[in-house]
C-alpha cells in the first residue's frame, strides 16, 4: 500500500459503492502495508485530481 499523505481522498473500488474518505493524518504504523478497506469489503483507491478537471471545464 502506498502511504497516503494528509489530504489524500480515497474512494471505494467497488463500482456500485462510490463512497469516499479523506486522510486527515498519515499512518505512521510500522506495518501499514495493507490497503484501506471500505465497509463493503473492497479496497479504497486514490481519487484522480478532480480539481484540475473541474478548473478546465469551467471555461466557456
N, CA, C and O atoms as a CHARMM CRD file, in Angstrom:
* protein
*
  240
    1    1 UNK  N      0.84200  -1.17600   0.00000 PROA 1      0.00000
    2    1 UNK  CA     0.00000   0.00000   0.00000 PROA 1      0.00000
    3    1 UNK  C      0.88500   1.23600   0.00000 PROA 1      0.00000
    4    1 UNK  O      1.92600   1.27800   0.65600 PROA 1      0.00000
    5    2 UNK  N      0.46100   2.21000  -0.72800 PROA 2      0.00000
    6    2 UNK  CA     1.13200   3.49700  -0.66600 PROA 2      0.00000
    7    2 UNK  C      0.77500   4.15500   0.65900 PROA 2      0.00000
    8    2 UNK  O     -0.33500   3.99100   1.16400 PROA 2      0.00000
    9    3 UNK  N      1.71700   4.89500   1.21300 PROA 3      0.00000
   10    3 UNK  CA     1.43400   5.62200   2.43700 PROA 3      0.00000
   11    3 UNK  C      0.83300   6.96300   2.01900 PROA 3      0.00000
   12    3 UNK  O      1.56200   7.87600   1.63000 PROA 3      0.00000
   13    4 UNK  N     -0.47200   7.08400   2.09600 PROA 4      0.00000
   14    4 UNK  CA    -1.16600   8.26800   1.60900 PROA 4      0.00000
   15    4 UNK  C     -0.94200   9.47500   2.50700 PROA 4      0.00000
   16    4 UNK  O     -1.06800   9.38600   3.72900 PROA 4      0.00000
   17    5 UNK  N     -0.60900  10.59600   1.89200 PROA 5      0.00000
   18    5 UNK  CA    -0.35600  11.84000   2.60400 PROA 5      0.00000
   19    5 UNK  C     -1.65700  12.43600   3.12400 PROA 5      0.00000
   20    5 UNK  O     -2.73900  12.13400   2.62000 PROA 5      0.00000
   21    6 UNK  N     -1.53700  13.28200   4.13200 PROA 6      0.00000
   22    6 UNK  CA    -2.69900  14.00800   4.63900 PROA 6      0.00000
   23    6 UNK  C     -3.36000  14.75000   3.48800 PROA 6      0.00000
   24    6 UNK  O     -2.67700  15.34900   2.65800 PROA 6      0.00000
   25    7 UNK  N     -4.67800  14.71200   3.43600 PROA 7      0.00000
   26    7 UNK  CA    -5.43300  15.38800   2.38600 PROA 7      0.00000
   27    7 UNK  C     -5.78500  14.50500   1.21200 PROA 7      0.00000
   28    7 UNK  O     -6.59900  14.89600   0.37500 PROA 7      0.00000
   29    8 UNK  N     -5.18600  13.30700   1.12100 PROA 8      0.00000
   30    8 UNK  CA    -5.49400  12.39100   0.02600 PROA 8      0.00000
   31    8 UNK  C     -6.93900  11.91900   0.14400 PROA 8      0.00000
   32    8 UNK  O     -7.39300  11.56200   1.23200 PROA 8      0.00000
   33    9 UNK  N     -7.65600  11.91700  -0.97000 PROA 9      0.00000
   34    9 UNK  CA    -9.03200  11.42700  -0.99400 PROA 9      0.00000
   35    9 UNK  C     -9.03100  10.03300  -1.61000 PROA 9      0.00000
   36    9 UNK  O     -8.46700   9.81000  -2.68100 PROA 9      0.00000
   37   10 UNK  N     -9.67100   9.10500  -0.91300 PROA 10     0.00000
   38   10 UNK  CA    -9.77500   7.72600  -1.37400 PROA 10     0.00000
   39   10 UNK  C    -11.23100   7.42000  -1.66700 PROA 10     0.00000
   40   10 UNK  O    -12.13700   7.94500  -1.02000 PROA 10     0.00000
   41   11 UNK  N    -11.44000   6.55500  -2.66100 PROA 11     0.00000
   42   11 UNK  CA   -12.79900   6.13300  -2.98900 PROA 11     0.00000
   43   11 UNK  C    -12.84400   4.60800  -3.05300 PROA 11     0.00000
   44   11 UNK  O    -11.81600   3.95800  -3.24300 PROA 11     0.00000
   45   12 UNK  N    -14.00500   4.06200  -2.89800 PROA 12     0.00000
   46   12 UNK  CA   -14.17200   2.61400  -2.93400 PROA 12     0.00000
   47   12 UNK  C    -13.98000   2.11600  -4.36500 PROA 12     0.00000
   48   12 UNK  O    -14.49300   2.71600  -5.31000 PROA 12     0.00000
   49   13 UNK  N    -13.24500   1.02300  -4.52000 PROA 13     0.00000
   50   13 UNK  CA   -13.00300   0.46600  -5.85300 PROA 13     0.00000
   51   13 UNK  C    -14.19000  -0.34800  -6.36400 PROA 13     0.00000
   52   13 UNK  O    -14.20100  -0.75000  -7.52700 PROA 13     0.00000
   53   14 UNK  N    -15.17700  -0.59600  -5.52600 PROA 14     0.00000
   54   14 UNK  CA   -16.38800  -1.30400  -5.94600 PROA 14     0.00000
   55   14 UNK  C    -17.26000  -0.32400  -6.71400 PROA 14     0.00000
   56   14 UNK  O    -17.70400   0.67600  -6.15000 PROA 14     0.00000
   57   15 UNK  N    -17.50900  -0.58700  -7.97400 PROA 15     0.00000
   58   15 UNK  CA   -18.19100   0.33900  -8.86600 PROA 15     0.00000
   59   15 UNK  C    -19.54000   0.84200  -8.39800 PROA 15     0.00000
   60   15 UNK  O    -19.92200   1.96300  -8.73300 PROA 15     0.00000
   61   16 UNK  N    -20.26800   0.05600  -7.64000 PROA 16     0.00000
   62   16 UNK  CA   -21.61100   0.45800  -7.22100 PROA 16     0.00000
   63   16 UNK  C    -21.61100   1.18300  -5.87600 PROA 16     0.00000
   64   16 UNK  O    -22.66100   1.64200  -5.42800 PROA 16     0.00000
   65   17 UNK  N    -20.45700   1.29300  -5.23000 PROA 17     0.00000
   66   17 UNK  CA   -20.40700   1.89000  -3.89700 PROA 17     0.00000
   67   17 UNK  C    -20.20500   3.40700  -3.98200 PROA 17     0.00000
   68   17 UNK  O    -21.10900   4.17600  -3.65600 PROA 17     0.00000
   69   18 UNK  N    -19.02600   3.82600  -4.41700 PROA 18     0.00000
   70   18 UNK  CA   -18.77000   5.24900  -4.61400 PROA 18     0.00000
   71   18 UNK  C    -18.51200   6.08100  -3.37400 PROA 18     0.00000
   72   18 UNK  O    -18.40800   7.30300  -3.48300 PROA 18     0.00000
   73   19 UNK  N    -18.40300   5.47600  -2.19700 PROA 19     0.00000
   74   19 UNK  CA   -18.13600   6.27400  -1.00600 PROA 19     0.00000
   75   19 UNK  C    -16.71000   6.80800  -1.05400 PROA 19     0.00000
   76   19 UNK  O    -15.86600   6.28200  -1.78100 PROA 19     0.00000
   77   20 UNK  N    -16.44700   7.85100  -0.27800 PROA 20     0.00000
   78   20 UNK  CA   -15.12800   8.47700  -0.24500 PROA 20     0.00000
   79   20 UNK  C    -14.72800   8.80200   1.17600 PROA 20     0.00000
   80   20 UNK  O    -15.57200   9.04700   2.03800 PROA 20     0.00000
   81   21 UNK  N    -13.42100   8.79900   1.40900 PROA 21     0.00000
   82   21 UNK  CA   -12.86100   9.21700   2.68400 PROA 21     0.00000
   83   21 UNK  C    -11.65300  10.10200   2.39500 PROA 21     0.00000
   84   21 UNK  O    -11.03100   9.99300   1.33800 PROA 21     0.00000
   85   22 UNK  N    -11.32800  10.97400   3.33600 PROA 22     0.00000
   86   22 UNK  CA   -10.16400  11.85400   3.20600 PROA 22     0.00000
   87   22 UNK  C     -9.20800  11.53600   4.33800 PROA 22     0.00000
   88   22 UNK  O     -9.61800  11.46900   5.49600 PROA 22     0.00000
   89   23 UNK  N     -7.94400  11.33900   4.02000 PROA 23     0.00000
   90   23 UNK  CA    -6.92700  11.05500   5.02700 PROA 23     0.00000
   91   23 UNK  C     -6.61200  12.35000   5.76200 PROA 23     0.00000
   92   23 UNK  O     -6.14300  13.31100   5.15200 PROA 23     0.00000
   93   24 UNK  N     -6.86200  12.38200   7.05300 PROA 24     0.00000
   94   24 UNK  CA    -6.58000  13.56200   7.86700 PROA 24     0.00000
   95   24 UNK  C     -5.14200  13.54200   8.36300 PROA 24     0.00000
   96   24 UNK  O     -4.49500  14.58700   8.43900 PROA 24     0.00000
   97   25 UNK  N     -4.64200  12.36300   8.70000 PROA 25     0.00000
   98   25 UNK  CA    -3.26600  12.20700   9.17700 PROA 25     0.00000
   99   25 UNK  C     -2.68700  10.94900   8.56100 PROA 25     0.00000
  100   25 UNK  O     -3.36000   9.92300   8.47400 PROA 25     0.00000
  101   26 UNK  N     -1.43100  11.03200   8.13200 PROA 26     0.00000
  102   26 UNK  CA    -0.75900   9.87900   7.55600 PROA 26     0.00000
  103   26 UNK  C     -0.59900   8.78500   8.60200 PROA 26     0.00000
  104   26 UNK  O     -0.44100   9.06300   9.79100 PROA 26     0.00000
  105   27 UNK  N     -0.64200   7.55400   8.14800 PROA 27     0.00000
  106   27 UNK  CA    -0.41800   6.41600   9.03800 PROA 27     0.00000
  107   27 UNK  C      1.07600   6.28900   9.30000 PROA 27     0.00000
  108   27 UNK  O      1.87300   6.22000   8.36500 PROA 27     0.00000
  109   28 UNK  N      1.44900   6.25800  10.56100 PROA 28     0.00000
  110   28 UNK  CA     2.84600   6.12100  10.92400 PROA 28     0.00000
  111   28 UNK  C      3.18200   4.73300  11.43400 PROA 28     0.00000
  112   28 UNK  O      4.26800   4.50900  11.96900 PROA 28     0.00000
  113   29 UNK  N      2.27200   3.82000  11.27400 PROA 29     0.00000
  114   29 UNK  CA     2.43700   2.45900  11.77000 PROA 29     0.00000
  115   29 UNK  C      3.53800   1.72800  10.98800 PROA 29     0.00000
  116   29 UNK  O      3.64400   1.87200   9.77000 PROA 29     0.00000
  117   30 UNK  N      4.34100   0.95600  11.69200 PROA 30     0.00000
  118   30 UNK  CA     5.43000   0.21500  11.04800 PROA 30     0.00000
  119   30 UNK  C      4.90300  -0.86400  10.09800 PROA 30     0.00000
  120   30 UNK  O      5.62600  -1.29500   9.20000 PROA 30     0.00000
  121   31 UNK  N      3.66600  -1.30100  10.28200 PROA 31     0.00000
  122   31 UNK  CA     3.09600  -2.37700   9.45800 PROA 31     0.00000
  123   31 UNK  C      1.93800  -1.87400   8.60100 PROA 31     0.00000
  124   31 UNK  O      0.95600  -2.59000   8.40600 PROA 31     0.00000
  125   32 UNK  N      2.04500  -0.66500   8.09600 PROA 32     0.00000
  126   32 UNK  CA     0.95900  -0.06800   7.30700 PROA 32     0.00000
  127   32 UNK  C      1.07100  -0.46400   5.83600 PROA 32     0.00000
  128   32 UNK  O      1.12300   0.39100   4.95300 PROA 32     0.00000
  129   33 UNK  N      1.10700  -1.76600   5.59000 PROA 33     0.00000
  130   33 UNK  CA     1.25700  -2.24000   4.21700 PROA 33     0.00000
  131   33 UNK  C     -0.04200  -2.80200   3.64000 PROA 33     0.00000
  132   33 UNK  O     -0.04500  -3.33900   2.53300 PROA 33     0.00000
  133   34 UNK  N     -1.11600  -2.68400   4.36300 PROA 34     0.00000
  134   34 UNK  CA    -2.41500  -3.14800   3.89600 PROA 34     0.00000
  135   34 UNK  C     -3.21100  -1.96800   3.35300 PROA 34     0.00000
  136   34 UNK  O     -3.07400  -0.85800   3.86700 PROA 34     0.00000
  137   35 UNK  N     -4.04200  -2.17500   2.32500 PROA 35     0.00000
  138   35 UNK  CA    -4.84200  -1.07400   1.78900 PROA 35     0.00000
  139   35 UNK  C     -5.96100  -0.68500   2.75600 PROA 35     0.00000
  140   35 UNK  O     -6.41800  -1.49900   3.55900 PROA 35     0.00000
  141   36 UNK  N     -6.38600   0.56000   2.66400 PROA 36     0.00000
  142   36 UNK  CA    -7.59500   0.95700   3.37500 PROA 36     0.00000
  143   36 UNK  C     -8.74000   0.18400   2.73000 PROA 36     0.00000
  144   36 UNK  O     -8.71200  -0.06800   1.52500 PROA 36     0.00000
  145   37 UNK  N     -9.74500  -0.19400   3.51300 PROA 37     0.00000
  146   37 UNK  CA   -10.84300  -1.01000   3.01100 PROA 37     0.00000
  147   37 UNK  C    -12.17000  -0.35000   3.35600 PROA 37     0.00000
  148   37 UNK  O    -12.37500   0.11300   4.47800 PROA 37     0.00000
  149   38 UNK  N    -13.05900  -0.31400   2.38600 PROA 38     0.00000
  150   38 UNK  CA   -14.41600   0.19600   2.56800 PROA 38     0.00000
  151   38 UNK  C    -15.20200  -0.75800   3.46400 PROA 38     0.00000
  152   38 UNK  O    -14.82200  -1.91800   3.62000 PROA 38     0.00000
  153   39 UNK  N    -16.27100  -0.28400   4.03800 PROA 39     0.00000
  154   39 UNK  CA   -17.09700  -1.16800   4.86300 PROA 39     0.00000
  155   39 UNK  C    -17.74700  -2.27400   4.04100 PROA 39     0.00000
  156   39 UNK  O    -18.18100  -3.28400   4.59400 PROA 39     0.00000
  157   40 UNK  N    -17.81800  -2.08900   2.70400 PROA 40     0.00000
  158   40 UNK  CA   -18.36300  -3.15900   1.85200 PROA 40     0.00000
  159   40 UNK  C    -17.32100  -4.24600   1.59300 PROA 40     0.00000
  160   40 UNK  O    -17.64100  -5.28900   1.02400 PROA 40     0.00000
  161   41 UNK  N    -16.06300  -4.00300   2.01300 PROA 41     0.00000
  162   41 UNK  CA   -15.01100  -5.00200   1.88000 PROA 41     0.00000
  163   41 UNK  C    -14.05200  -4.76500   0.72400 PROA 41     0.00000
  164   41 UNK  O    -13.03000  -5.44600   0.63800 PROA 41     0.00000
  165   42 UNK  N    -14.34300  -3.82900  -0.16500 PROA 42     0.00000
  166   42 UNK  CA   -13.48100  -3.54400  -1.31300 PROA 42     0.00000
  167   42 UNK  C    -12.36800  -2.57700  -0.91200 PROA 42     0.00000
  168   42 UNK  O    -12.56300  -1.73800  -0.03200 PROA 42     0.00000
  169   43 UNK  N    -11.20200  -2.69000  -1.55200 PROA 43     0.00000
  170   43 UNK  CA   -10.12000  -1.75700  -1.24000 PROA 43     0.00000
  171   43 UNK  C    -10.45000  -0.33800  -1.67900 PROA 43     0.00000
  172   43 UNK  O    -11.16500  -0.12400  -2.65800 PROA 43     0.00000
  173   44 UNK  N     -9.91400   0.63500  -0.93000 PROA 44     0.00000
  174   44 UNK  CA   -10.05800   2.04000  -1.27800 PROA 44     0.00000
  175   44 UNK  C     -8.89000   2.42300  -2.18700 PROA 44     0.00000
  176   44 UNK  O     -7.77000   1.95400  -1.98200 PROA 44     0.00000
  177   45 UNK  N     -9.13700   3.26500  -3.18300 PROA 45     0.00000
  178   45 UNK  CA    -8.10600   3.70300  -4.12000 PROA 45     0.00000
  179   45 UNK  C     -8.07600   5.22200  -4.17700 PROA 45     0.00000
  180   45 UNK  O     -9.07100   5.88200  -3.88000 PROA 45     0.00000
  181   46 UNK  N     -6.93500   5.76800  -4.55900 PROA 46     0.00000
  182   46 UNK  CA    -6.75500   7.21300  -4.62000 PROA 46     0.00000
  183   46 UNK  C     -7.63400   7.80400  -5.71600 PROA 46     0.00000
  184   46 UNK  O     -7.71100   7.26100  -6.81700 PROA 46     0.00000
  185   47 UNK  N     -8.29800   8.92300  -5.41000 PROA 47     0.00000
  186   47 UNK  CA    -9.13400   9.63100  -6.37200 PROA 47     0.00000
  187   47 UNK  C     -8.22900  10.46000  -7.27600 PROA 47     0.00000
  188   47 UNK  O     -7.28800  11.10000  -6.80800 PROA 47     0.00000
  189   48 UNK  N     -8.52300  10.44300  -8.57300 PROA 48     0.00000
  190   48 UNK  CA    -7.79400  11.27300  -9.52600 PROA 48     0.00000
  191   48 UNK  C     -8.07200  12.72900  -9.19600 PROA 48     0.00000
  192   48 UNK  O     -9.17000  13.05000  -8.74100 PROA 48     0.00000
  193   49 UNK  N     -7.11900  13.61200  -9.40900 PROA 49     0.00000
  194   49 UNK  CA    -7.25900  15.03300  -9.10400 PROA 49     0.00000
  195   49 UNK  C     -8.41400  15.63700  -9.88900 PROA 49     0.00000
  196   49 UNK  O     -8.25500  15.98900 -11.05800 PROA 49     0.00000
  197   50 UNK  N     -9.56900  15.75600  -9.25700 PROA 50     0.00000
  198   50 UNK  CA   -10.75200  16.30300  -9.92000 PROA 50     0.00000
  199   50 UNK  C    -10.70000  17.81800  -9.99800 PROA 50     0.00000
  200   50 UNK  O    -11.37500  18.40800 -10.84200 PROA 50     0.00000
  201   51 UNK  N     -9.91800  18.46600  -9.14100 PROA 51     0.00000
  202   51 UNK  CA    -9.81600  19.91100  -9.15300 PROA 51     0.00000
  203   51 UNK  C     -9.31500  20.41900 -10.49200 PROA 51     0.00000
  204   51 UNK  O     -9.82900  21.41500 -11.00200 PROA 51     0.00000
  205   52 UNK  N     -8.32200  19.75700 -11.07500 PROA 52     0.00000
  206   52 UNK  CA    -7.77500  20.16800 -12.36900 PROA 52     0.00000
  207   52 UNK  C     -8.81600  19.96600 -13.46900 PROA 52     0.00000
  208   52 UNK  O     -8.93600  20.78700 -14.37800 PROA 52     0.00000
  209   53 UNK  N     -9.56200  18.87200 -13.37900 PROA 53     0.00000
  210   53 UNK  CA   -10.59300  18.60900 -14.38500 PROA 53     0.00000
  211   53 UNK  C    -11.69600  19.65400 -14.30700 PROA 53     0.00000
  212   53 UNK  O    -12.16700  20.13800 -15.33600 PROA 53     0.00000
  213   54 UNK  N    -12.11300  20.00500 -13.09100 PROA 54     0.00000
  214   54 UNK  CA   -13.18700  20.96900 -12.93000 PROA 54     0.00000
  215   54 UNK  C    -12.73500  22.35600 -13.38300 PROA 54     0.00000
  216   54 UNK  O    -13.50900  23.09000 -13.99700 PROA 54     0.00000
  217   55 UNK  N    -11.49600  22.71400 -13.08600 PROA 55     0.00000
  218   55 UNK  CA   -10.98000  24.01100 -13.48600 PROA 55     0.00000
  219   55 UNK  C    -10.94200  24.12400 -15.00900 PROA 55     0.00000
  220   55 UNK  O    -11.23000  25.18400 -15.56300 PROA 55     0.00000
  221   56 UNK  N    -10.59000  23.04200 -15.67800 PROA 56     0.00000
  222   56 UNK  CA   -10.51600  23.04400 -17.13500 PROA 56     0.00000
  223   56 UNK  C    -11.87700  23.08300 -17.79300 PROA 56     0.00000
  224   56 UNK  O    -11.99600  23.52300 -18.93600 PROA 56     0.00000
  225   57 UNK  N    -12.91000  22.63000 -17.09200 PROA 57     0.00000
  226   57 UNK  CA   -14.23400  22.57700 -17.70200 PROA 57     0.00000
  227   57 UNK  C    -15.03900  23.84800 -17.44800 PROA 57     0.00000
  228   57 UNK  O    -16.14000  23.98800 -17.97800 PROA 57     0.00000
  229   58 UNK  N    -14.51000  24.78000 -16.64300 PROA 58     0.00000
  230   58 UNK  CA   -15.28400  25.97200 -16.30800 PROA 58     0.00000
  231   58 UNK  C    -15.19200  27.05300 -17.37800 PROA 58     0.00000
  232   58 UNK  O    -15.95900  28.01600 -17.34600 PROA 58     0.00000
  233   59 UNK  N    -14.27200  26.91300 -18.32100 PROA 59     0.00000
  234   59 UNK  CA   -14.15900  27.90500 -19.40100 PROA 59     0.00000
  235   59 UNK  C    -15.30600  27.73100 -20.36500 PROA 59     0.00000
  236   59 UNK  O    -15.63200  26.60700 -20.74800 PROA 59     0.00000
  237   60 UNK  N    -15.92400  28.83000 -20.76500 PROA 60     0.00000
  238   60 UNK  CA   -16.97800  28.60500 -21.72600 PROA 60     0.00000
  239   60 UNK  C    -17.75400  29.76300 -21.96000 PROA 60     0.00000
  240   60 UNK  O    -18.69200  29.72700 -22.75700 PROA 60     0.00000
